[in-house]
Amino acid sequence: MSRKLTRRAFIKSGGQAIAAWGAAAGSFSFLTRVLAGAPPVKSRVILAQNPKVINQRNECNQEEVTALFNKALLALTGAANSAHAWASLGLVNSDVVAVKVNCNNWTIDLRPHQELVRALCQSLNSVIALNQIIIYERSNSDLVDGGFTINKTGTGVRVFGNDDGAGYHPQEKLTRIITDTASKIINMASLKCVESDFGVSLFFKNHIGSLLDKDMSKCHGDPDFLAEVSARPSIKQKTILNLCDGLRGTYRRGVPWYWAGIIMGKDPVTSEYAAIQVINEKRKMDNVSLLQIPDHLRIAENKYKLGTWNPTKIEILKV
């Protein structure tokens, strides 16, 4: 005897079929997850710490830093190795990756740790040639002050500033290093508390160094402009990773802090929110007033749809 298929049974059977297909394919689309009854995917950010990576003299252990970076990357992506991890982030072997570093020495001589930069480049080298990596900052002199050697040759990682990078894009008003030369971007910020109008100087403020010199001051006191910079097509569409150097940072203006870790995420809003929580955890321990969520993060989520700082939509993993 034939049975009449009810609407509920039809939806259930269809959902089971789609779920089975999604599992076989190795990933779920949004529709698949809804029909299968799975919870929504949360924005993941990794907090990776190891006291062995650095000592109180700001000296890093390269082996430990490399291991920490690799551990964080695999935790973020769920991949089995670095090549698969980068592939899951959209990296292909023809890509040119621009890495925006922060060489502003500031009050406690904060600059990128070369060991972390090397770990990043070594990992990228599992997919692309080293010469397809560009380390950049506002100027060549900033990079030299940050401990880098300028390199525009065809061998090794390239290192040069905006003043040596073919100028700025007329529409996006960003360095051509990221609009024209690079196909992917990694935003590498420092774990920095400034206690000014920003509160912190992290991923969003890091791209001040991608702007025309005359536009840099607009980021101060204008949270909408600061958020809008990261919404410009080249930054929004090309950025595949946000990496915060927290080996040595600050939790109060001018006070050095050896957090001995890194923060890593795909979503710039989530990543910055997580970094603020890390800083606030230390400030709470020292009975210092907690930092509030800065306006530029609210604007970045609500107006420019760059990510989320809603704790219920975030998965913070400590490794």
VOGU-3710 file (C-alpha; in Angstrom, 3 decimals, decimal comma):
1> msrkltrraf> 0,000/0,000/0,000  1,355/3,430/-0,909  1,751/6,063/1,797  1,029/9,728/1,370  4,168/11,755/2,030  3,401/14,521/4,493  5,034/17,953/4,257  6,936/17,336/7,504  8,241/13,967/6,325  9,287/15,485/2,997
11> iksggqaiaa> 11,286/18,253/4,683  12,840/15,776/7,110  13,907/13,353/4,391  15,217/16,194/2,258  17,202/17,590/5,169  18,726/14,194/5,897  19,741/13,770/2,281  21,319/17,204/2,079  23,116/16,667/5,391  24,529/13,388/4,136
21> wgaaagsfsf> 25,704/15,078/0,951  27,300/17,915/2,905  29,162/15,492/5,168  30,446/13,576/2,174  31,645/16,830/0,598  33,473/17,756/3,793  31,657/21,023/4,442  28,183/22,390/5,194  26,515/25,286/3,452  24,230/27,496/5,532
31> ltrvlagapp> 21,136/25,770/4,065  22,585/22,350/4,819  23,226/23,269/8,433  19,715/24,654/8,892  18,003/21,605/7,410  20,240/19,238/9,344  19,482/21,053/12,601  23,138/21,973/13,191  23,983/25,132/15,199  25,185/28,182/13,232
41> vksrvilaqn> 28,918/28,438/12,605  30,611/30,830/15,030  33,446/33,203/14,239  36,552/31,450/15,564  39,611/33,133/17,048  42,661/31,444/18,529  44,561/32,520/21,645  47,870/30,634/21,624  50,325/31,005/24,512  53,581/29,381/25,551
51> pkvinqrnec> 55,936/30,912/28,159  58,876/29,264/26,376  58,558/31,506/23,306  60,115/34,576/24,938  62,043/35,693/28,028  61,923/38,919/30,034  64,759/40,368/27,924  62,546/40,237/24,834  64,561/37,349/23,363  62,545/34,777/21,427
61> nqeevtalfn> 63,085/31,069/20,877  62,601/30,542/17,135  61,711/26,862/17,427  59,045/27,525/20,062  57,618/30,517/18,169  57,345/28,466/14,976  55,649/25,612/16,817  53,200/28,038/18,455  52,316/29,658/15,141  51,738/26,312/13,436
71> kallaltgaa> 49,612/25,067/16,331  47,417/28,174/16,158  47,009/27,960/12,371  45,897/24,334/12,500  43,522/25,065/15,387  41,980/27,960/13,474  41,393/25,996/10,285  41,021/22,424/11,548  43,504/21,340/8,875  46,059/18,544/9,184
81> nsahawaslg> 49,050/20,548/7,931  50,095/24,058/6,942  49,509/23,627/3,201  45,950/22,432/3,772  45,388/25,215/6,336  46,370/27,946/3,891  44,351/26,315/1,129  41,289/26,434/3,384  41,919/30,174/3,800  41,883/30,574/0,026
91> lvnsdvvavk> 45,616/30,710/-0,692  46,788/29,285/-4,033  50,316/28,914/-5,389  49,965/31,864/-7,769  49,091/34,335/-4,992  51,211/37,271/-3,880  50,712/37,914/-0,146  51,219/41,354/1,397  51,859/41,305/5,145  51,114/44,619/6,862
101> vncnnwtidl> 53,378/44,889/9,910  53,459/47,610/12,560  56,929/49,096/13,054  55,803/51,970/15,247  58,344/51,602/18,064  56,131/53,651/20,354  57,004/54,213/24,040  58,376/50,751/24,869  60,097/49,963/21,584  57,270/47,792/20,248
111> rphqelvral> 58,081/46,273/16,880  57,316/42,981/15,108  59,249/40,023/16,440  61,375/38,719/13,592  60,902/35,168/14,844  57,140/35,417/14,363  57,549/36,960/10,910  59,879/34,109/9,937  57,413/31,528/11,254  54,646/33,115/9,181
121> cqslnsvial> 56,764/33,243/6,017  58,007/29,682/6,486  54,406/28,508/6,815  53,282/30,453/3,723  56,192/28,875/1,869  54,332/25,553/2,037  52,087/26,996/-0,705  53,853/29,948/-2,334  57,463/30,921/-3,069  59,131/33,235/-0,561
131> nqiiiyersn> 59,498/35,910/-3,234  55,689/36,012/-3,471  55,570/37,415/0,077  55,840/41,183/0,642  56,413/42,660/4,099  55,323/46,294/3,971  54,867/49,409/6,094  54,346/53,114/5,526  57,969/53,698/4,526  61,299/51,975/4,020
141> sdlvdggfti> 62,692/53,866/6,998  59,901/52,528/9,232  60,800/48,983/8,198  64,503/49,528/8,838  63,683/50,996/12,264  61,583/47,881/12,878  64,547/45,582/12,278  63,911/44,659/8,632  66,272/44,784/5,659  64,815/46,260/2,471
151> nktgtgvrvf> 64,670/43,674/-0,311  63,212/44,236/-3,795  65,196/41,489/-5,505  63,843/38,332/-7,078  65,189/36,203/-4,227  63,653/35,728/-0,786  60,858/37,596/0,978  60,410/41,083/-0,429  60,457/43,974/2,046  59,657/47,575/1,124
161> gnddgagyhp> 57,486/50,517/2,110  54,666/52,414/0,466  57,167/55,078/-0,558  58,896/52,428/-2,665  55,751/50,603/-3,839  54,512/52,448/-6,968  52,303/54,959/-5,177  48,619/54,862/-4,218  45,422/53,748/-5,916  43,414/56,840/-7,023
171> qekltriitd> 39,987/55,443/-6,081  40,698/53,332/-2,991  43,413/55,712/-1,748  45,433/52,771/-0,487  48,990/51,726/-1,262  49,277/49,949/-4,607  51,149/47,207/-2,764  47,744/45,870/-1,711  45,505/47,190/-4,486  47,651/46,226/-7,496
181> taskiinmas> 50,532/43,949/-6,494  49,113/41,631/-3,837  46,259/39,187/-4,322  46,019/38,316/-0,604  46,660/40,275/2,612  47,676/39,298/6,144  47,105/41,958/8,810  49,833/41,570/11,442  49,257/43,918/14,374  50,845/44,311/17,809
191> lkcvesdfgv> 49,110/43,741/21,153  48,994/47,395/22,049  46,937/49,402/24,543  47,085/53,175/23,954  44,293/54,414/26,280  43,422/57,251/23,929  40,396/57,701/21,685  41,011/54,157/20,386  41,710/52,417/23,683  43,767/49,950/21,681
201> slffknhigs> 45,899/49,952/18,544  45,207/46,627/16,878  43,974/45,369/13,494  41,893/48,346/12,393  44,445/50,962/13,354  47,215/48,920/11,724  45,911/49,889/8,278  46,599/53,552/8,955  49,971/52,572/7,479  48,251/51,561/4,224
211> lldkdmskch> 46,813/55,048/3,687  47,986/58,217/2,016  49,983/60,254/4,519  47,397/63,065/4,406  44,617/60,628/5,367  46,354/59,010/8,340  45,258/61,670/10,835  41,596/61,152/9,853  41,624/57,870/11,774  42,166/59,735/15,035
221> gdpdflaevs> 38,857/60,774/16,535  36,808/59,453/13,599  35,761/55,836/14,289  33,630/55,696/11,145  36,594/56,550/8,940  38,757/54,010/10,770  36,194/51,253/10,176  35,573/52,341/6,574  39,252/51,890/5,669  38,981/48,155/6,338
231> arpsikqkti> 35,796/48,029/4,254  37,579/49,202/1,114  37,490/46,409/-1,481  41,175/45,495/-1,520  41,371/45,096/2,259  37,962/43,508/2,786  38,156/41,057/-0,106  41,834/40,110/0,038  42,520/39,717/3,776  42,768/36,041/4,692
241> lnlcdglrgt> 44,251/36,254/8,206  44,523/38,612/11,162  47,571/37,890/13,317  48,406/39,731/16,540  51,948/39,630/17,906  51,391/39,336/21,639  54,789/37,902/22,506  55,513/41,274/24,070  52,890/43,983/24,152  51,187/46,457/26,466
251> yrrgvpwywa> 48,100/46,357/28,651  48,633/49,931/29,870  50,173/52,753/27,916  53,948/52,460/28,028  54,005/49,393/30,295  55,706/46,310/28,739  53,938/42,998/29,123  55,216/39,559/28,140  51,971/37,816/27,320  53,989/35,216/25,363
261> giimgkdpvt> 51,288/34,491/22,838  49,611/35,242/19,545  46,020/35,923/18,523  44,788/34,629/15,188  41,473/34,873/13,369  39,798/35,351/10,010  37,299/37,983/11,170  38,966/41,346/12,010  36,158/42,423/14,347  36,187/39,152/16,270
271> seyaaiqvin> 39,981/39,130/16,405  40,132/42,675/17,779  37,397/41,914/20,315  39,332/38,858/21,525  42,538/40,903/21,849  40,692/43,473/23,966  39,476/40,674/26,243  43,080/39,478/26,634  44,163/42,991/27,618  41,203/43,410/29,979
281> ekrkmdnvsl> 42,003/40,136/31,709  45,423/41,532/32,620  44,008/44,944/33,558  41,496/43,271/35,878  44,300/41,369/37,617  46,095/44,684/38,194  42,930/46,496/39,326  42,979/48,804/36,297  39,722/50,018/34,765  38,599/47,818/31,894
291> lqipdhlria> 38,635/48,978/28,287  35,250/49,450/26,660  34,354/48,186/23,203  35,556/50,987/20,898  33,080/52,694/18,591  34,929/51,610/15,460  34,151/47,959/16,247  30,436/48,688/16,588  30,484/50,581/13,296  32,553/47,883/11,581
301> enkyklgtwn> 29,923/45,278/12,459  26,697/47,237/12,100  27,461/49,553/9,181  30,212/47,847/7,178  29,408/44,188/7,962  33,065/43,322/8,549  32,450/40,755/11,284  31,085/40,449/14,786  32,047/41,212/18,370  28,876/39,596/19,743
311> ptkieilkv> 30,149/37,037/22,321  27,305/34,647/21,495  28,537/34,448/17,886  32,203/33,976/18,744  34,227/30,869/19,536  37,449/31,679/21,392  39,841/28,722/21,563  42,866/28,716/23,848  45,721/26,455/22,765
//
